[in-house]
Amino acid sequence: MSKLFDPVRVGRFTLANRLVMAPMTRSRAQLDGTPGELAAKYYAQRASVGLIVTEGTQPSDDGQGYLTTPGIYTDAHVEGWKKTTAAAHGRGGRIFIQLMHAGRMSHPDNTPHHRQSVAPSAIAPGAGMFTAKGMQDIPAPRALTTEEVQQTIADFAFAARRAVEAGADGVEIHGANAYLIQQFFAPSANVRTDEYGGSIENRARFAIEVAKAIAAEIGAERTAIRLSPGTTMWGIDEGIQGPELYRYLVAELDKVGLAYLHILHQGNESLLSDIRKLWQGALILNRPGRPREQIGADVASGLADLESYGAMVLANPDFVVRLKTNAPMNEARREGFFGGTERFYTDYPTLSEAHPA
């Protein structure tokens, strides 16, 4: 495990260690998408990890999926995020804002403009969405026109520029978990007949063009992407060509020179091994539910350069210290995951707070 605590070069930055805070939606932003008052404290508390990746942050009105998630495209958003990035930097941390366009995983009641969601094709996900009125079925989205696809790419690049203006060290493109970018990958969500549908190359095109546009806007060394090959949630089915799509996608993204690739691993070890060979830059690996005794195994084996953790970092502001000293961990409390106040958000105790001298 000791290798986890060694510095590592990621993009333009040398990180203090190889531990990453995974992106986690917390739904505590203001209604206009400005980060909530406690966000700066929350992220600063966890700044001892090598890299913080923030919760998914919408790049436009169309990009919002859930209630009270943050945005990064207005002046108010930028001013709100400045407090958070400054707080994280004040503790010696590095922070990337994750850009998340929810695509069809949205409900009009949750967005500022209350319009029908947009997606590669007009296919509903067959899922529910929590709104201010309670759980509601997600309606079918409207298919983006080819021109609107181009505008969405521009929205991502604009949001990336705003993130850097807000003090972020970079951005992570959310290409995972059944949201817009992965919707383009999946034949179950993408039946387009233009250059963004059909072949593997066409279904991967949107993700590649988003990455290139952001890299051109803020620099490839500040740009990263997260993928979850094999995800089947919310009606996503990448089909038998799925693994081949990811091999092609990763090889093409590698040419852009991004800061890192973040993989949410779904169990295809052969594909993961191929991705490791295809990707020349820093690779972050997230294995959901990984037991504590296996922390550091992927870095030690060389399969990953960094490892990311979600609930354990959420519940343990001093995650790095607890790992180094083999101290017990706080348990994450699910009832505080989404929405609320400081309870189970900024009030998890550190070791020194739980056991004062």
N, C-alpha and C positions, 0 to 999 in steps of 0.2 A: 504493500500500500504506500510505501514511502515515496514512490515516484509521483504519486498524486500531488505531492506538495512541492514538486520542482517547478520552476518557472517554465513557461512555454510561449513561443512566438505565435501569435494569431493575427493575421493581417498586418497592420502597422503597429501593433501593440505587443509588449511582452507582459503576459499575465503572471500574477504572483503564484498561482497554482493551477492545477488541471481540473478543478471542480467548477461546475457551472450550475447556476440556478435556472432551471427549466422555465419556460413561459407558462404562466397559470392565470387564467381568467379569474378575477376577484370581484368584479361588478360593484365597484365602490366609487366610480367616477360621478361627477355631477351630470345632470340631465343633458347638458350641452356638450358632454364629452371631455370637459376639462378634468384632469386628474383630481381626485378627492384630496382633502386637506391632510389626510394621514398617509398618502402615498409616498411622500418623501421620507417619512420616518420608516415606513415598512421596507423600502428598498435599501435605505442606508443601514438599517439593522443587519442586513444580509450581505454587506459589501465585502466581507472577508473572502467570499468565493472568488475564484479567478475572473469569472465573468457573470454578470447578471443579464439574463434575457427577460425583458418585461412581458407582462400580459399582452395578449393580442390587442392591437390598436388600429382602429379603422382609418383608412386613407381617404375616405370620402363619406358623404351621406349614404350613398348606395352600399358602402362596405360594412355598415353596422348590422350585426345580427342579434345581439342580446341587449337587454336593458343595462344602462349605466356602465357601458364599457367606454374606455377613453378613445379619443381621436387625436390626430396629429396633422391637421390641415387648416386650422384657423389660428388667428393671433392669440386667442384665449387659450387654446390648447398648448401652443408654444410656451406661453408664459407659465402655465401650470406645470408643464414638464421641466422647465428650467429649474424649478425648486427641487424636483426629484433628482435630476442629473447632478446638480450642485451638491446635494446631500450625499449621494453615492460617491462622488469624487472626493468630497471632504473626508470620507472614511477610507480613501485609497482604492475605491472600487472602479471597475470598468462596466459600462452599461450599454447594451444594444436594445433599441426599441423594436419590438416585433410588429411588423406591418401585416395586418390580417383583414382581408376582404372576405366576408362570410358567404358571399354569393347567395345561393338559394337557401342557405341555413339562416333564415331571417323571417321576420314578420313585420308587416307595415306598421303595426302599433309600436314597434321598438325603435323606429328610425325617425330622424328629425323631419323628413318630408312626407312620411306616411305613404310612400309609394310601394308598388309591387316590387319584390326583389328581382335581381337580375342574375343570370347564370348563362352557361354555354348554350343550354337548350331549355325549352319550357317543360321540364319534367320535375314534378314535386318529389321531395325526398322521402315522403311517407313517414314523417316524424312530427312530433309536437314541439312547441316552443313556449317557454314561460314569458308571459307579458304582464302588464299591470292589471289585466283582467283575469289573470290565471293562465293555465295551460290552454293553448289553442293549437289546432292543426295548422301546419305550415302550408300556405297556399302555393300553387304552382308559380314558379318564377316566370319572368319574361325573358326570352332569349335575346342576348346582346346582338346588335348588328355588328358587322365587321368594323364599321367606323367607331362604334361604341367600345369595341374591344381595344382599339387603339387609344381611345380616350381613357380607358381604365388603366392601361399601361402608363399613360402620362400622369394619371392620378397617383399611382404608386411612386413615380419618380419625384413628383411634387412633394408628397408626404415625406419621402426620404430626405429631401432638402430641408424641410421644416424640422425634421427630427434632429438633424445636425445643428440647425439654428437654435434648437432647444437645448443643445449641449450634449446630445447623445454621442457616444463614441462610434456608433454605426447602427445599422438596421439589419434585422433578420426577416427575410421574406417568409411568410407562413404558407408553405406549399403542402401542408399536411392536414390530417384530421377531417377530411371531407369538406373543406371550405373551397373557395372559388378556384384556386389553382389546381387542386386535386380533382375538382369537378371536370376540368378540361381533360384530365388524364383518362377518366373512366368512361367507357362506352355506355354504361348505364345512366350517365348524366350528360353525355356529349354525343349528340347525333348530328352535328353540324356537317354541312357539305362545302363550306369554304375552306380556306387554308388553315383553320384552327380545328378541324375535325377530320375523322377518317383514319388516316395512317398514324403510326407511332410518331413520326416526325411532326405531323400536324398537331397532334394532341399535346405534344411536348412544347410546341412553339410558344404558347403564351408564357409559360414559366421562363423560358429562355429569354424572351424579349423583355419581360419584366426585369429579370436580373441584369441584362445588358443596359436597359434604360436607367436603372438605379446606379449601376456602376459608372455610367457616363456622367451622371448628375453629381455623385458624391465621392466617387472613387471605388474601385473594386475592393480595395483593402478595408473599406468600411461597410462592405455589402456581404451578406451571408444568406443562406436559405435553409429551411427545415423541411424535410420530407418524411413521409411515413409509408413506405412501400407495403402494399398488401392490406391497407386499412379497408375494412368492409362496413364501417358504420354508416348509418343514415342513407342507405341505398347506394352506396359507392361499391362498384364492382369493376375492377380494372381488367378483368378477363384473363385469358391464358397468355396474352401478350404483355401482361403487366410487368413481369420481371425484365423483359427485353426493353420495354419502354424506359425503365429506370436505368438500365445499362447505357442506353443511348443518351438519356437526359443528363446523367452524371458526367459522361464523357464530354458532352457539349458544354455543360456548366464549368467543367474543369478548365476549359480554354479561356474563360472569362477572368480567371485569377481571383476568385472571391476569397474573402477572409476565412471562411470556414463552411463546411457542410455539416448540418445537424440532422442525424438520423434517429427517428423514433422507430425502434426495431420491433417488428411484428412476427419474427420467428423464422424467416427464410435465411438460414445461415449461409447457404451457397451464394445467394444474392448479396448478402452483407460482405462476404469475402471478396466478391467481384467488385463491389463498390469501393472497398478499401484499396484495391489494386488500381482502379480507374481514377481515383481522386488523389491528386498530388498535394493538395493543401491540408490544412488542419481539419481533422474529423472529430466531431463530438458525437458520442453515442448515448442514447437514452434507452434503457431497458425497463419498461413499466413493471413495478412490483419486485425489482431486484432486491434480494435480502441483503442486510448489512454486511454479512460475512463475504459477499462477493464484490463489494465496493472496491474498485481499483483493479479488478481482474482484467478488464479490457485494455486499460492503459498498460498494465504490466505485460500483457501478451503482444502489444503492438497493434491490436485490432483498432484501437482508437487513440487519439492524442489527448482527448479530454472526455470526461463523463458528466452527464447532467442528471440532476435530481430535482424532483418536484416537491412532493408532500413533506419529505424529510427536511428540506430547506425552509419550506413554509412554516413548519412547526419548531424549527431550531435556528434562531438568528445566528447562533455561534456554531453552526454546523461543522465548520472546519476544525475548530478547537475540540469539539466532541469526538470527531474522528481521530484526531492526533492523540488524544488522551484515552481513547476507548471508553468514553463516558456514556452513560445512558442517554437516550434521545427522548424528547417530548413526543407524544403521539399527536398526529394531526387530527383536528376535530372537524369532521365533515360538515357539521351544522354551521360552521363559520366560513366555509369555502366561498360562497357567493353572496355578496351584499352584506349589509350590517354596519356595525361600528368598529371600534378598536378590538372588540371581543373576538378572540381567535384570529386576529389580524396583526396587530402590533403589540399584543400583551403576552405572547409566549415568552416565558422566562429564559434567560441565559443561565448557564451553570452558576455564575457568581450571584445571580439574583435568586435562584432557587435554593442555593446553599451559601448564604452570606457568612463571611468569616466571623 
